[in-house]
């Protein structure tokens, strides 16, 4: 199929060096959200109006370590046709094709295709599949199909700018509404590998005959398929697809992946490290398809004793040969390779040898959507990397032997810094954010660590709580709410029994992880950040406020309340909707005197949110209406003068008591910021 396509392409367009790209100007429109009930859509529109976004790109071919660069000033892509959409990316996966393209794989063909569409080679953003939210759409897309604000999953053809950035544009046929039963992490890990698998089975392998190739019906019940490399990104999806269609599945993987693949439902599983594995599979009989997801290539088909009707490999030499030999010689080389492989296979009484490819076909996406919604397909995600740590994700893919997919989580929101904040922060080298903003992540702190800290907070608050709805426990100063006042918890006789060594060790470890996350998200030096006061636990209820300290729901700016703050983080210890109602964290974004939008963060145990502390991040907390909301505010400064050490809370020597006594004659002083001091 690809040989035919390449021949037609050369006939139509000629040599890519003779092609001059021209930009098309087609009628497009930004379609605003039909409702103001979802203010985050308006917030995203406001960011888009600034015209810049963050992303990871390459400006030359080479290795990921050398060429992948962060750019906080990439121009947000514009719609070039009435059937395109602009999507705010929330999560995206990293595939082996991304690493290959960094090294220049497919450059000849892909650059020729880019030239036809008026695009240039560099800078190039990688990334093929994603999950996100529509923020703009062309006039050719009706509201019955897709609407601004819809959560979607999609895939980007290889020759186009990718999705490892805040925003991506795609054609309508590459985008569907996200299945409701998938998280955004899982949704971002399906389509590129899934469409590769679907194409190999149904376009190249004709597993479902003609109907399976032109529609999302699937097919193949009762047939026998051998999957080589069943534990990788494509392999884990292939076996689930085949099992969903009633195919008799055989699979190979390494010793350490046997349990993983077995848990996907594969009963006939062979360890390829076993010297006898080839012969044991030969005894099974003839396979309808042998699907190579392990990169074995066509030569492997003549090395094994298996009988098959079709051997399909995704390790195709087509683009590589064209890169090396040019179009004419490369196409000749490709044809010769395919003929030679099939002649050898026929001489051995085997079947056809074919190449499989990724094809962004809408019927393929519809098929994957159908079996996902039936609960028959769930991606295996090996690891989730924060967007700021994208190079590490590329490095993991480079190492190969993946157990499922690698995913980037883009839960960040870039915002222009307020002028006073920016003027102050620029005084501190290594502590200047690439761009102000905010982020949320569920991957920084473990649920177990959050559980230990919740135990610590509950233990502390058993010895003192506010008479109103907001209680404070500051382990550094010892400040603890008690009635309408504050006491020093370290002066209480029972203080020595409150905190264990595990509490303190986890507290310090979590602080270090959060500090590193802030550095990663805003591209700072971690050693330029210093813990600062106040850093404290909070306990919020629906009790009636007794003092101004209990009125935590007023809007405020942290930098105005606490002079030392430059970066604010919150670690939530209980779950919104389960442990309490109300109590959501709300960012307030001004778009003029009479137009404010709000961005809500729902607390979840072990969820971390962080933001620059200037006026760009005005916020408040909703009043708690039921239950108890526990959280920790962990604050960082760039100014060493405001730095404070970790608390000395061994409480088994007098030195710790003396230090806590001596540093704070008024334990409320460090947490007393007025009505807005409790997050």
C-alpha positions as CSV (number, residue, x, y, z in Angstrom):
1,X,0.0,0.0,0.0
2,X,2.8,2.5,0.9
3,X,4.7,1.6,-2.3
4,X,1.6,2.5,-4.4
5,X,1.1,5.7,-2.4
6,X,4.7,6.8,-2.8
7,X,4.6,6.1,-6.6
8,X,1.4,8.2,-6.9
9,X,3.0,10.9,-4.8
10,X,6.1,11.2,-7.0
11,X,4.0,11.2,-10.1
12,X,1.8,14.1,-8.8
13,X,4.4,16.2,-7.0
14,X,7.8,15.3,-8.4
15,X,11.0,15.6,-6.5
16,X,10.5,17.4,-3.1
17,X,13.4,19.6,-3.8
18,X,11.4,21.2,-6.7
19,X,8.4,21.9,-4.6
20,X,7.8,25.4,-3.2
21,X,5.3,25.6,-0.4
22,X,2.5,28.1,-0.4
23,X,0.2,29.0,2.4
24,X,-3.5,28.5,2.0
25,X,-5.9,31.2,3.4
26,X,-9.2,29.4,3.8
27,X,-12.3,30.7,5.6
28,X,-12.0,29.9,9.3
29,X,-13.6,31.2,12.4
30,X,-13.1,31.1,16.2
31,X,-16.3,29.8,17.6
32,X,-16.9,31.0,21.1
33,X,-18.4,28.8,23.8
34,X,-22.2,28.8,23.8
35,X,-22.4,29.0,27.5
36,X,-20.7,30.9,30.3
37,X,-21.2,28.0,32.6
38,X,-17.8,26.6,31.9
39,X,-15.4,29.5,32.6
40,X,-12.3,27.6,32.0
41,X,-13.1,27.7,28.3
42,X,-13.0,31.5,28.5
43,X,-9.8,31.4,30.4
44,X,-8.2,29.3,27.6
45,X,-9.5,31.7,25.0
46,X,-7.8,34.5,26.9
47,X,-4.5,32.7,26.8
48,X,-4.9,31.9,23.1
49,X,-5.5,35.6,22.4
50,X,-1.9,36.3,23.7
51,X,-0.7,34.2,20.7
52,X,2.1,32.3,22.5
53,X,2.4,28.9,24.1
54,X,5.0,26.6,25.7
55,X,6.2,23.5,24.1
56,X,9.1,21.2,23.3
57,X,10.7,21.3,19.8
58,X,13.7,20.4,17.8
59,X,15.7,22.7,15.4
60,X,17.9,20.1,13.9
61,X,18.1,16.3,13.8
62,X,20.2,14.4,16.3
63,X,19.7,12.8,19.7
64,X,16.9,13.7,22.2
65,X,19.4,14.8,24.8
66,X,21.0,17.4,22.5
67,X,18.1,18.5,20.3
68,X,14.9,18.6,22.3
69,X,14.5,22.2,23.6
70,X,11.9,24.0,25.7
71,X,10.4,27.1,24.2
72,X,8.0,29.3,26.1
73,X,7.3,31.6,23.2
74,X,6.0,29.3,20.4
75,X,3.3,30.9,18.3
76,X,-0.1,29.3,18.9
77,X,-1.1,27.5,15.7
78,X,-4.0,29.1,13.7
79,X,-6.8,27.3,11.9
80,X,-6.0,27.0,8.2
81,X,-9.2,25.3,7.0
82,X,-12.9,25.3,8.0
83,X,-12.6,21.7,9.2
84,X,-9.7,22.3,11.7
85,X,-9.9,22.6,15.4
86,X,-7.6,24.1,18.0
87,X,-7.2,22.0,21.1
88,X,-5.7,22.8,24.5
89,X,-3.6,19.7,25.3
90,X,-4.1,18.1,28.7
91,X,-2.0,15.0,28.2
92,X,0.0,13.5,25.4
93,X,2.0,10.3,24.9
94,X,5.6,9.8,23.7
95,X,6.0,7.1,21.1
96,X,9.1,5.5,19.5
97,X,8.2,7.3,16.3
98,X,8.9,10.6,18.1
99,X,12.4,9.5,19.0
100,X,13.0,8.2,15.5
101,X,11.9,11.5,13.9
102,X,14.3,13.4,16.1
103,X,17.0,11.3,14.5
104,X,15.7,12.3,11.1
105,X,13.6,9.2,10.3
106,X,11.3,9.9,7.3
107,X,12.6,13.4,6.7
108,X,12.6,13.2,2.9
109,X,8.9,12.1,2.6
110,X,7.6,14.1,5.5
111,X,9.3,17.3,4.4
112,X,7.9,17.0,1.0
113,X,4.4,16.7,2.5
114,X,5.0,19.7,4.8
115,X,6.0,21.7,1.7
116,X,2.7,20.8,0.0
117,X,0.9,22.2,3.0
118,X,2.9,25.4,3.3
119,X,4.8,24.2,6.4
120,X,8.5,24.3,7.1
121,X,10.8,21.6,8.5
122,X,12.1,23.4,11.7
123,X,11.3,24.2,14.4
124,X,9.4,20.9,14.8
125,X,7.1,20.0,17.7
126,X,6.8,16.2,18.2
127,X,4.0,14.2,19.6
128,X,1.3,12.2,17.9
129,X,-1.6,11.4,20.2
130,X,-3.3,13.5,22.9
131,X,-6.3,14.3,25.1
132,X,-7.5,17.8,25.5
133,X,-10.3,20.4,25.2
134,X,-11.5,22.2,22.1
135,X,-11.0,26.0,22.3
136,X,-11.6,27.0,18.7
137,X,-13.2,25.3,15.7
138,X,-13.6,26.1,12.0
139,X,-16.9,27.1,10.4
140,X,-17.2,23.8,8.6
141,X,-17.8,21.9,11.9
142,X,-21.4,21.9,13.2
143,X,-22.4,21.9,16.8
144,X,-23.9,18.5,16.4
145,X,-20.4,17.1,15.7
146,X,-18.1,18.9,18.1
147,X,-18.4,22.0,20.2
148,X,-16.0,24.4,22.0
149,X,-15.4,23.0,25.4
150,X,-15.8,19.3,24.4
151,X,-13.1,17.0,25.9
152,X,-11.6,15.1,23.0
153,X,-8.9,12.6,22.1
154,X,-7.1,12.8,18.8
155,X,-4.1,12.0,16.7
156,X,-1.7,14.1,14.6
157,X,-0.5,12.9,11.2
158,X,3.3,12.5,11.0
159,X,4.0,15.4,8.7
160,X,2.3,18.0,10.9
161,X,3.3,19.9,14.0
162,X,2.7,17.7,17.0
163,X,1.1,17.9,20.4
164,X,4.0,18.2,22.9
165,X,2.9,21.8,23.5
166,X,0.1,23.7,25.1
167,X,-2.0,23.7,22.0
168,X,-2.3,21.7,18.7
169,X,-4.4,22.0,15.6
170,X,-5.9,19.0,13.9
171,X,-8.4,18.1,11.2
172,X,-11.9,17.0,12.2
173,X,-11.3,13.4,11.0
174,X,-8.4,13.0,13.5
175,X,-10.6,14.0,16.5
176,X,-13.4,12.3,18.5
177,X,-15.0,13.0,21.8
178,X,-13.1,11.3,24.6
179,X,-14.7,8.1,25.9
180,X,-16.3,8.9,29.2
181,X,-14.8,5.8,30.9
182,X,-11.2,6.8,30.2
183,X,-9.1,9.3,32.2
184,X,-7.2,11.9,30.2
185,X,-4.0,10.1,30.9
186,X,-5.3,6.8,29.5
187,X,-7.0,8.5,26.6
188,X,-3.8,10.2,25.5
189,X,-2.1,6.7,25.3
190,X,-4.4,4.9,22.9
191,X,-4.7,6.4,19.4
192,X,-1.2,6.3,17.8
193,X,-0.4,2.8,18.9
194,X,-4.0,1.8,18.6
195,X,-4.3,3.0,15.0
196,X,-1.0,1.3,14.2
197,X,-2.4,-2.0,15.6
198,X,-5.8,-1.5,13.8
199,X,-4.2,-0.7,10.5
200,X,-1.9,-3.8,10.7
201,X,-4.8,-6.1,11.5
202,X,-7.6,-4.7,9.4
203,X,-6.0,-2.7,6.5
204,X,-2.9,-4.8,5.9
205,X,-4.1,-8.1,7.3
206,X,-7.8,-8.0,6.3
207,X,-8.7,-9.7,9.5
208,X,-12.3,-8.4,9.2
209,X,-12.4,-8.7,5.4
210,X,-13.5,-5.6,3.5
211,X,-16.0,-4.4,6.0
212,X,-13.4,-4.5,8.8
213,X,-11.2,-2.2,6.7
214,X,-13.8,0.4,5.7
215,X,-15.9,0.6,8.9
216,X,-15.4,0.3,12.6
217,X,-17.0,-3.2,12.9
218,X,-13.8,-5.1,13.5
219,X,-14.1,-8.8,13.0
220,X,-11.9,-11.9,13.0
221,X,-13.7,-14.2,15.4
222,X,-12.3,-17.7,15.4
223,X,-9.1,-16.8,13.7
224,X,-5.6,-17.5,15.1
225,X,-3.1,-14.7,15.6
226,X,0.4,-14.7,17.0
227,X,1.6,-11.4,18.5
228,X,5.4,-10.9,18.8
229,X,6.3,-8.4,21.5
230,X,3.0,-8.2,23.4
231,X,4.2,-6.1,26.3
232,X,4.9,-2.8,24.4
233,X,2.7,0.1,23.6
234,X,1.3,-1.5,20.4
235,X,1.4,-5.1,21.7
236,X,-0.6,-4.5,24.8
237,X,-3.4,-2.9,22.7
238,X,-3.3,-5.5,19.9
239,X,-3.9,-8.4,22.2
240,X,-6.9,-6.6,23.9
241,X,-8.3,-5.8,20.4
242,X,-8.0,-9.4,19.3
243,X,-9.5,-10.8,22.5
244,X,-12.4,-8.4,22.2
245,X,-13.1,-9.8,18.7
246,X,-13.0,-13.5,19.8
247,X,-9.6,-14.2,18.1
248,X,-7.5,-17.1,19.4
249,X,-4.4,-15.1,20.7
250,X,-0.9,-16.4,21.1
251,X,1.8,-14.0,22.2
252,X,5.5,-13.7,23.1
253,X,7.2,-11.4,25.6
254,X,10.2,-11.4,27.9
255,X,10.2,-13.2,31.3
256,X,9.6,-10.0,33.4
257,X,6.5,-9.1,31.3
258,X,4.8,-12.5,31.5
259,X,2.5,-11.5,34.4
260,X,1.5,-8.2,32.7
261,X,0.5,-9.8,29.4
262,X,-1.2,-12.7,31.2
263,X,-3.3,-10.2,33.2
264,X,-4.5,-8.7,29.8
265,X,-6.3,-12.0,29.2
266,X,-3.7,-13.9,27.0
267,X,-3.8,-17.6,27.8
268,X,-1.3,-18.8,25.2
269,X,1.8,-17.0,26.3
270,X,5.5,-17.8,25.5
271,X,8.7,-16.4,26.9
272,X,10.9,-15.5,24.0
273,X,14.0,-16.0,26.2
274,X,13.2,-19.7,26.3
275,X,15.4,-21.4,23.6
276,X,12.5,-23.8,22.9
277,X,9.9,-21.1,22.3
278,X,10.0,-21.2,18.5
279,X,9.5,-24.9,18.3
280,X,6.7,-24.8,20.9
281,X,4.8,-22.3,18.7
282,X,5.5,-24.3,15.6
283,X,3.5,-27.2,17.1
284,X,0.4,-25.0,17.4
285,X,-0.3,-25.2,13.7
286,X,-0.8,-22.5,11.0
287,X,-1.5,-18.9,12.1
288,X,-3.8,-16.6,10.1
289,X,-1.5,-13.7,11.0
290,X,1.8,-13.3,12.7
291,X,2.0,-9.7,13.8
292,X,5.5,-8.4,14.6
293,X,5.2,-5.6,17.3
294,X,8.8,-6.3,18.4
295,X,10.6,-4.7,15.5
296,X,11.9,-8.1,14.2
297,X,11.5,-7.1,10.5
298,X,10.9,-9.1,7.4
299,X,14.0,-11.3,7.6
300,X,12.7,-12.8,10.9
301,X,9.9,-14.4,8.9
302,X,12.3,-16.8,7.2
303,X,14.2,-17.6,10.4
304,X,11.3,-19.1,12.4
305,X,9.7,-22.5,11.8
306,X,6.1,-21.2,12.0
307,X,3.5,-21.6,9.3
308,X,1.4,-18.6,8.6
309,X,-0.9,-17.0,6.0
310,X,0.5,-13.5,6.6
311,X,3.5,-12.2,8.5
312,X,3.0,-8.4,9.1
313,X,5.8,-6.3,10.6
314,X,5.7,-2.7,11.7
315,X,9.4,-2.4,11.1
316,X,9.1,-1.2,7.6
317,X,12.2,0.0,5.7
318,X,10.2,2.3,3.3
319,X,11.0,5.7,4.7
320,X,14.5,4.7,5.8
321,X,15.4,3.6,2.3
322,X,14.1,6.8,0.8
323,X,16.0,8.8,3.3
324,X,19.2,6.9,2.5
325,X,18.9,6.4,-1.3
326,X,16.5,9.2,-2.5
327,X,13.0,8.6,-3.9
328,X,13.8,6.6,-7.1
329,X,16.5,4.4,-5.7
330,X,14.7,4.1,-2.4
331,X,11.5,2.9,-4.0
332,X,13.4,0.4,-6.1
333,X,15.1,-0.8,-2.9
334,X,11.8,-1.1,-1.2
335,X,10.2,-3.1,-4.0
336,X,13.2,-5.4,-4.1
337,X,13.1,-6.0,-0.4
338,X,9.4,-6.9,-0.4
339,X,9.8,-9.2,-3.4
340,X,12.8,-11.0,-1.9
341,X,11.1,-11.5,1.4
342,X,8.0,-13.0,-0.2
343,X,9.9,-15.3,-2.6
344,X,11.9,-16.6,0.4
345,X,8.6,-17.1,2.3
346,X,6.9,-18.9,-0.5
347,X,9.9,-21.2,-1.0
348,X,9.5,-22.2,2.6
349,X,5.8,-23.0,2.1
350,X,4.8,-20.0,4.2
351,X,2.5,-17.1,3.4
352,X,2.7,-13.4,2.5
353,X,5.2,-11.0,4.1
354,X,3.8,-7.5,4.5
355,X,4.5,-4.2,6.2
356,X,2.1,-2.5,8.5
357,X,1.8,1.3,9.2
358,X,0.2,3.9,11.3
359,X,-2.9,5.3,9.4
360,X,-5.0,8.1,10.9
361,X,-8.2,6.7,9.6
362,X,-11.5,7.9,11.2
363,X,-13.0,4.5,11.0
364,X,-10.1,3.2,13.0
365,X,-10.6,5.8,15.7
366,X,-14.3,4.9,15.7
367,X,-13.4,1.3,16.2
368,X,-11.1,2.0,19.1
369,X,-13.8,4.2,20.6
370,X,-16.3,1.5,20.4
371,X,-14.3,-1.2,22.1
372,X,-13.1,1.3,24.8
373,X,-16.6,2.2,25.6
374,X,-17.5,-1.5,25.8
375,X,-14.8,-1.8,28.5
376,X,-12.7,-4.1,26.3
377,X,-9.6,-1.9,25.8
378,X,-7.5,0.0,28.4
379,X,-4.0,1.2,27.7
380,X,-1.1,0.1,29.9
381,X,0.8,3.2,31.0
382,X,4.3,2.5,32.3
383,X,5.0,6.0,33.6
384,X,3.6,9.5,33.6
385,X,6.1,12.4,33.3
386,X,5.3,16.1,34.0
387,X,5.4,18.3,31.0
388,X,8.4,20.1,32.4
389,X,10.3,16.8,32.4
390,X,9.6,15.9,28.8
391,X,13.3,15.1,28.0
392,X,13.3,12.4,30.6
393,X,10.2,10.9,28.9
394,X,12.1,10.8,25.5
395,X,15.1,9.2,27.2
396,X,12.9,6.4,28.6
397,X,11.5,5.7,25.2
398,X,15.0,5.7,23.8
399,X,16.0,2.9,26.2
400,X,13.3,0.6,24.7
401,X,11.8,-2.5,26.4
402,X,8.8,-0.5,27.4
403,X,6.0,-2.0,29.4
404,X,3.1,-0.1,27.8
405,X,3.0,3.7,27.1
406,X,4.9,6.8,28.3
407,X,2.6,9.8,28.9
408,X,3.2,13.5,29.4
409,X,0.8,15.3,31.7
410,X,0.2,18.9,30.7
411,X,-1.8,20.2,33.7
412,X,-0.3,23.6,33.5
413,X,-1.8,27.0,32.7
414,X,0.7,29.7,31.5
415,X,-0.2,33.3,32.5
416,X,1.6,36.6,32.1
417,X,3.4,37.7,35.2
418,X,2.1,40.7,37.0
419,X,4.5,43.6,36.7
420,X,5.4,44.0,40.4
421,X,6.0,40.3,40.8
422,X,8.2,40.1,37.6
423,X,10.2,43.2,38.7
424,X,10.9,41.6,42.0
425,X,11.6,38.0,40.9
426,X,14.2,39.1,38.3
427,X,16.5,40.1,41.1
428,X,17.1,36.4,42.0
429,X,19.2,34.4,39.5
430,X,18.0,30.9,38.9
431,X,14.6,31.6,40.4
432,X,12.9,33.5,37.4
433,X,10.0,31.5,35.9
434,X,10.1,30.7,32.2
435,X,6.5,31.9,32.4
436,X,4.2,32.6,35.3
437,X,1.3,30.3,35.8
438,X,-0.2,27.5,37.7
439,X,-0.1,23.7,37.6
440,X,-1.9,20.7,39.1
441,X,-0.5,17.1,39.5
442,X,-1.5,13.9,41.1
443,X,1.9,12.3,40.5
444,X,4.2,14.2,42.8
445,X,3.2,12.9,46.2
446,X,1.9,9.3,46.7
447,X,-1.4,8.6,48.4
448,X,0.5,6.7,51.1
449,X,2.6,9.8,51.9
450,X,-0.5,12.0,52.0
451,X,-2.0,9.5,54.4
452,X,0.9,9.8,56.8
453,X,0.6,13.6,56.7
454,X,-3.1,13.4,57.3
455,X,-2.4,11.3,60.4
456,X,0.1,14.0,61.5
457,X,-2.5,16.8,61.0
458,X,-5.2,15.0,62.8
459,X,-2.9,14.2,65.7
460,X,-1.9,17.8,66.0
461,X,-5.5,19.2,65.8
462,X,-6.7,16.9,68.6
463,X,-4.9,19.3,70.9
464,X,-6.4,22.5,69.5
465,X,-8.9,23.8,67.0
466,X,-10.4,27.2,66.1
467,X,-13.8,28.1,67.5
468,X,-14.6,29.1,63.9
469,X,-14.2,27.2,60.7
470,X,-10.5,27.5,60.0
471,X,-7.7,25.9,62.1
472,X,-4.0,26.3,61.7
473,X,-1.0,24.0,62.6
474,X,2.5,25.4,61.8
475,X,5.1,22.8,62.6
476,X,7.9,25.4,62.2
477,X,6.7,28.0,64.6
478,X,4.5,25.7,66.7
479,X,1.4,27.8,66.1
480,X,-1.8,25.9,66.8
481,X,-5.3,27.3,66.7
482,X,-7.1,27.1,70.0
483,X,-10.5,28.8,70.4
484,X,-10.1,32.3,69.2
485,X,-6.3,32.4,69.9
486,X,-3.1,30.6,69.0
487,X,-0.9,28.5,71.3
488,X,2.5,27.0,70.9
489,X,2.0,23.3,70.5
490,X,5.6,22.6,71.6
491,X,4.8,24.0,75.0
492,X,2.0,21.5,75.6
493,X,3.0,18.7,78.0
494,X,1.7,16.0,75.6
495,X,3.7,17.4,72.6
496,X,6.3,14.7,72.8
497,X,3.7,12.1,72.1
498,X,2.1,13.8,69.1
499,X,4.6,13.4,66.3
500,X,6.5,10.3,65.3
501,X,9.8,9.9,63.4
502,X,7.8,8.7,60.4
503,X,5.7,11.8,60.4
504,X,8.7,14.1,60.4
505,X,10.6,12.1,57.8
506,X,7.7,12.0,55.4
507,X,7.0,15.7,56.0
508,X,10.6,16.6,55.0
509,X,10.6,14.2,52.0
510,X,7.3,15.5,50.6
511,X,8.6,19.1,51.0
512,X,11.7,18.2,48.9
513,X,9.5,16.5,46.2
514,X,7.2,19.5,46.0
515,X,10.2,21.9,45.8
516,X,11.6,19.9,42.9
517,X,8.2,19.9,41.1
518,X,8.0,23.7,41.4
519,X,11.5,23.9,39.9
520,X,10.6,21.5,37.1
521,X,7.3,23.2,36.2
522,X,8.7,26.8,36.2
523,X,12.2,25.8,35.0
524,X,14.1,27.0,38.0
525,X,17.1,25.8,39.9
526,X,15.8,23.8,42.8
527,X,18.6,25.2,45.1
528,X,17.4,28.7,44.3
529,X,14.1,28.0,46.1
530,X,13.9,28.3,49.9
531,X,11.2,27.1,52.2
532,X,9.6,30.2,53.8
533,X,7.0,31.0,56.5
534,X,4.2,30.5,56.9
535,X,4.1,26.8,55.8
536,X,1.3,25.1,57.7
537,X,-1.5,22.6,57.9
538,X,-5.1,23.8,57.6
539,X,-8.3,22.3,58.8
540,X,-11.5,23.8,57.4
541,X,-15.1,23.1,58.4
542,X,-18.5,24.8,58.0
543,X,-18.5,26.2,61.6
544,X,-19.5,29.8,61.9
545,X,-16.5,32.2,61.8
546,X,-15.6,33.7,65.1
547,X,-12.6,35.9,64.1
548,X,-11.2,37.4,61.0
549,X,-8.8,34.4,60.8
550,X,-11.8,32.1,60.1
551,X,-12.9,34.0,57.0
552,X,-10.8,32.1,54.6
553,X,-13.1,32.6,51.6
554,X,-12.1,36.2,50.7
555,X,-10.2,36.8,47.5
556,X,-6.5,37.7,47.9
557,X,-3.1,37.6,46.4
558,X,-0.4,35.7,48.3
559,X,2.4,38.2,47.6
560,X,0.3,41.0,49.1
561,X,-0.5,38.9,52.2
562,X,3.0,37.4,52.7
563,X,5.9,39.5,51.5
564,X,8.2,36.5,51.5
565,X,6.2,34.4,49.0
566,X,7.3,33.8,45.5
567,X,5.8,30.3,44.8
568,X,2.9,28.8,46.6
569,X,1.9,25.2,46.7
570,X,-0.9,23.2,48.3
571,X,-1.0,19.5,49.0
572,X,-4.5,18.2,49.6
573,X,-5.0,15.5,52.2
574,X,-8.7,14.7,51.8
575,X,-11.1,14.3,48.9
576,X,-13.6,16.8,47.6
577,X,-17.1,15.3,47.4
578,X,-16.2,12.4,49.6
579,X,-14.7,13.8,52.8
580,X,-16.2,17.3,52.4
581,X,-18.4,19.5,50.2
582,X,-17.5,23.0,49.1
583,X,-13.9,24.0,49.8
584,X,-12.7,24.1,46.2
585,X,-9.7,26.3,45.4
586,X,-10.7,29.1,42.9
587,X,-8.4,31.2,40.8
588,X,-10.0,34.5,39.8
589,X,-8.9,35.9,36.4
590,X,-9.8,39.4,35.4
591,X,-10.7,40.3,31.9
592,X,-11.9,43.8,32.6
593,X,-13.8,45.4,35.3
594,X,-17.1,43.6,34.7
595,X,-15.8,40.3,33.3
596,X,-14.2,37.7,35.6
597,X,-13.6,34.1,34.9
598,X,-12.9,31.4,37.5
599,X,-10.7,28.3,37.4
600,X,-11.6,25.6,40.0
601,X,-9.3,23.0,41.5
602,X,-11.1,20.1,43.2
603,X,-9.0,18.8,46.2
604,X,-8.0,15.2,46.1
605,X,-5.8,13.3,48.5
606,X,-2.2,13.6,47.3
607,X,-3.0,16.2,44.7
608,X,-0.6,19.1,44.4
609,X,-1.3,22.5,43.0
610,X,1.3,25.2,42.6
611,X,1.4,28.7,41.3
612,X,3.4,31.9,41.1
613,X,2.4,34.1,44.1
614,X,1.9,37.4,42.3
615,X,-1.3,39.2,41.3
616,X,-1.6,37.0,38.2
617,X,-3.0,34.3,40.6
618,X,-5.6,36.0,42.7
619,X,-7.7,33.3,44.4
620,X,-10.0,32.3,47.2
621,X,-11.4,29.1,48.8
622,X,-15.1,28.2,48.7
623,X,-16.7,27.9,52.1
624,X,-16.8,24.3,53.3
625,X,-20.5,23.2,53.6
626,X,-20.0,19.6,54.9
627,X,-17.2,17.5,56.5
628,X,-13.5,18.5,57.1
629,X,-11.0,19.7,54.5
630,X,-7.3,19.1,55.3
631,X,-4.4,20.5,53.3
632,X,-0.9,21.8,53.7
633,X,0.4,25.1,52.3
634,X,4.1,24.8,51.4
635,X,5.6,28.1,50.5
636,X,8.8,29.0,48.8
637,X,10.8,32.2,48.5
638,X,13.7,33.2,46.2
639,X,15.1,35.6,48.8
640,X,17.6,33.8,51.2
641,X,16.8,36.4,53.8
642,X,13.3,34.9,54.2
643,X,14.5,31.3,54.2
644,X,13.7,29.0,57.1
645,X,15.0,25.5,58.0
646,X,13.0,22.3,58.3
647,X,11.4,22.1,61.8
648,X,13.4,20.4,64.5
649,X,10.7,18.2,65.9
650,X,12.5,15.1,67.3
651,X,11.1,16.3,70.7
652,X,13.3,14.0,72.5
653,X,15.9,16.6,73.4
654,X,15.8,20.0,75.0
655,X,17.4,21.7,72.0
656,X,14.4,21.2,69.8
657,X,12.1,22.6,72.6
658,X,14.5,25.6,73.2
659,X,14.7,26.5,69.5
660,X,10.9,26.4,69.0
661,X,10.4,28.4,72.3
662,X,13.0,31.0,71.4
663,X,12.0,31.7,67.8
664,X,8.4,32.5,68.5
665,X,7.1,34.6,71.4
666,X,3.8,35.0,69.5
667,X,3.1,31.7,67.6
668,X,0.4,33.4,65.6
669,X,2.7,36.0,64.2
670,X,3.9,33.9,61.3
671,X,0.5,32.8,60.2
672,X,-1.4,35.9,60.9
673,X,-2.1,37.3,57.4
674,X,-5.7,38.4,58.0
675,X,-8.9,36.9,56.7
676,X,-7.2,35.6,53.6
677,X,-4.4,33.6,55.2
678,X,-5.9,30.1,55.0
679,X,-5.9,28.3,51.6
